Amino acid sequence: MTVIERIESRLIRIGLAMFRALGPTSASNLGGFVAAAIGPLLPVSRAADRNLRAVFSNMDRSVRRRLIRETWDNLGRTVAELPHLASLELTDSGPGFAIQGSEHICTGPAIYVSAHFGNWEALPVIAARYGVTVAPFYRAAKNAGVNAQIQALRKAAVRHDAPMFAKGVAGARSAVSYLSHGGALGILADQKLNDGILIPFLNIPAMTTPAAAAFALRFRCPVIPVYIIRTGPARLEMIVESPLPVPDSGDRNADIYHLTYLINTTLGEWILKKPGAWLWLHRRWPKEVVEGAVLR
């Protein structure tokens, strides 16, 4: 690692240790407060504002500013809660987890699709507390030291040696093998994929990963939408929805498009209901497409 990467990794380690030293409620509140105070001042928040203007063309500037603060608050809480996920349990109140729609959970093979919404890090953790292993895809941090810290916290939170698949060809091959042996995958399907397929997301054309649909069609397994809402500091509820219909027209490309369209539509419905819980900081759409939508 470079000197800058070592410094960055050390600072992240100190920050996570500080959050760990606090109780889960205090850590969540502090993380949200700091992120909401600093985040809106950062250049990346301009991308969030463009995204909001493109999706909500008539939204007042003051509302956009509030949603950007909520986005940062949610992100800060998600980071601050990460060191505490290992200690949280399924409970009826206080810091911990709850599940709604548990009747839709299956032991696999299955594809659980979600988004960077609420505390997305908790999906495999809550599923594990319920007795189901959901192996997530992840995008490795550029800094190897930071990535190692995050991965260690994720593994500790699940409490057993569950597989995790890095995004890319090697990860996809491992996921295929895992599904073929009855495993369940977790896929965050809301990020831009340059070599994906162009499908509307929040009514704006977006390059979208077809992975969930392709896996489901190959293994004829259910695609189950699931998202995490925060009902209090470090108080998380997993909402499991009924499986999406998996098409079987005989035209594989058409079926992949149709199922991916359904996934995008489902994720979009969550975001429209609670826009401050989604990570608007992503460059979900090409800049020229967003700017074109803003100018419409």
Order of alpha helices (4+ residues) and beta strands (2+ residues): alpha-alpha-alpha-alpha-beta-beta-alpha-beta-alpha-beta-alpha-beta-beta-beta-alpha-beta-beta-alpha-alpha
